[in-house]
Amino acid sequence: MLKQKIRKVSIKGQVVIPAEFRRKLGIKPGSTVMMRLEENKKRIIIEPMED
């Protein structure tokens, strides 16, 4: 099932990953994530990396 959340970008360009998403993906403070830009679709993909 596709889950969506809307968030605002801070003045520093930061976006908060919702707690529900972090829990399901195992993202904790200090975790590393990969960000991929899909320019043609105007979206950013964020994926957790193995630590």
C-alpha atoms as an extended CHARMM CRD file, in Angstrom:
* protein
*
        51  EXT
         1         1  MET       CA              0.0000000000        0.0000000000        0.0000000000  PROA      1               0.0000000000
         2         2  LEU       CA              1.3130000000        3.4540000000       -0.9100000000  PROA      2               0.0000000000
         3         3  LYS       CA              1.6740000000        5.7300000000        2.0850000000  PROA      3               0.0000000000
         4         4  GLN       CA              1.9370000000        9.4780000000        1.6650000000  PROA      4               0.0000000000
         5         5  LYS       CA              2.6330000000       12.3400000000        4.0260000000  PROA      5               0.0000000000
         6         6  ILE       CA              2.9640000000       16.0410000000        3.2650000000  PROA      6               0.0000000000
         7         7  ARG       CA              5.7520000000       17.9670000000        4.9660000000  PROA      7               0.0000000000
         8         8  LYS       CA              7.1130000000       21.5050000000        4.6920000000  PROA      8               0.0000000000
         9         9  VAL       CA             10.7430000000       22.2430000000        3.9290000000  PROA      9               0.0000000000
        10        10  SER       CA             12.5150000000       24.2650000000        6.6410000000  PROA      10              0.0000000000
        11        11  ILE       CA             14.4750000000       27.4370000000        5.9510000000  PROA      11              0.0000000000
        12        12  LYS       CA             17.6210000000       25.2370000000        6.0690000000  PROA      12              0.0000000000
        13        13  GLY       CA             16.2110000000       22.8870000000        3.3930000000  PROA      13              0.0000000000
        14        14  GLN       CA             15.4200000000       20.1290000000        5.8960000000  PROA      14              0.0000000000
        15        15  VAL       CA             12.4380000000       17.7630000000        5.7330000000  PROA      15              0.0000000000
        16        16  VAL       CA             11.3430000000       15.5100000000        8.6060000000  PROA      16              0.0000000000
        17        17  ILE       CA             10.8100000000       11.8360000000        7.7160000000  PROA      17              0.0000000000
        18        18  PRO       CA              7.5870000000       10.8130000000        9.4970000000  PROA      18              0.0000000000
        19        19  ALA       CA              8.0910000000        8.5520000000       12.5420000000  PROA      19              0.0000000000
        20        20  GLU       CA              5.8780000000        5.8410000000       11.0230000000  PROA      20              0.0000000000
        21        21  PHE       CA              8.1240000000        5.6980000000        7.9340000000  PROA      21              0.0000000000
        22        22  ARG       CA             11.3250000000        5.6700000000       10.0430000000  PROA      22              0.0000000000
        23        23  ARG       CA             10.0240000000        2.7970000000       12.1720000000  PROA      23              0.0000000000
        24        24  LYS       CA              8.9790000000        0.6910000000        9.1790000000  PROA      24              0.0000000000
        25        25  LEU       CA             12.2990000000        1.2740000000        7.4030000000  PROA      25              0.0000000000
        26        26  GLY       CA             14.4970000000        0.9320000000       10.5060000000  PROA      26              0.0000000000
        27        27  ILE       CA             15.8540000000        4.4820000000       10.2000000000  PROA      27              0.0000000000
        28        28  LYS       CA             17.2710000000        5.6300000000       13.5420000000  PROA      28              0.0000000000
        29        29  PRO       CA             19.3220000000        8.6660000000       14.5940000000  PROA      29              0.0000000000
        30        30  GLY       CA             22.7100000000        8.3400000000       12.9160000000  PROA      30              0.0000000000
        31        31  SER       CA             21.4070000000        6.0360000000       10.1500000000  PROA      31              0.0000000000
        32        32  THR       CA             22.6890000000        6.6290000000        6.6200000000  PROA      32              0.0000000000
        33        33  VAL       CA             20.2210000000        7.1660000000        3.7880000000  PROA      33              0.0000000000
        34        34  MET       CA             20.7670000000        7.4720000000        0.0380000000  PROA      34              0.0000000000
        35        35  MET       CA             18.9250000000       10.2600000000       -1.7870000000  PROA      35              0.0000000000
        36        36  ARG       CA             18.3040000000        9.9530000000       -5.5190000000  PROA      36              0.0000000000
        37        37  LEU       CA             16.9130000000       12.7500000000       -7.6890000000  PROA      37              0.0000000000
        38        38  GLU       CA             14.5830000000       11.7730000000      -10.5380000000  PROA      38              0.0000000000
        39        39  GLU       CA             14.5730000000       15.0560000000      -12.4320000000  PROA      39              0.0000000000
        40        40  ASN       CA             12.2150000000       13.9440000000      -15.1770000000  PROA      40              0.0000000000
        41        41  LYS       CA              9.5420000000       13.0790000000      -12.5830000000  PROA      41              0.0000000000
        42        42  LYS       CA             10.4640000000       15.8920000000      -10.1680000000  PROA      42              0.0000000000
        43        43  ARG       CA             10.8800000000       13.6340000000       -7.1640000000  PROA      43              0.0000000000
        44        44  ILE       CA             13.4560000000       12.6230000000       -4.5750000000  PROA      44              0.0000000000
        45        45  ILE       CA             13.7640000000        8.9820000000       -3.5140000000  PROA      45              0.0000000000
        46        46  ILE       CA             15.1820000000        8.3140000000       -0.0290000000  PROA      46              0.0000000000
        47        47  GLU       CA             16.4120000000        4.7960000000        0.7720000000  PROA      47              0.0000000000
        48        48  PRO       CA             17.9630000000        3.4950000000        4.0060000000  PROA      48              0.0000000000
        49        49  MET       CA             21.4900000000        2.0880000000        3.6630000000  PROA      49              0.0000000000
        50        50  GLU       CA             23.0110000000       -0.7970000000        5.5570000000  PROA      50              0.0000000000
        51        51  ASP       CA             25.2100000000        0.5080000000        8.3920000000  PROA      51              0.0000000000
